[in-house]
């Protein structure tokens, strides 16, 4: 499984399928530099494992059994709920003021441009 995962991560072209939250739904890796080691497989940094899940490089049928194995990755609830957008507040708008604006007359004696001294 891990060899397949590494191959898919290192491949230059990956076809995104359903994404996989390696820590489980609503959770994310809390220790990105943690090293996940599975017997007989190469060790993988937890951050790399999480990214592989996000881009769809981990088959969805293998994703389900990962969360209980990732104790070293310190899985935590996601810090940002991406399903709920931030509330939109109205922009602060200053009230209109009655500023006195008197029009000015055009110059009485226009000059030709350019003016040589």
Order of alpha helices (4+ residues) and beta strands (2+ residues): alpha-beta-beta-beta-alpha-alpha-beta
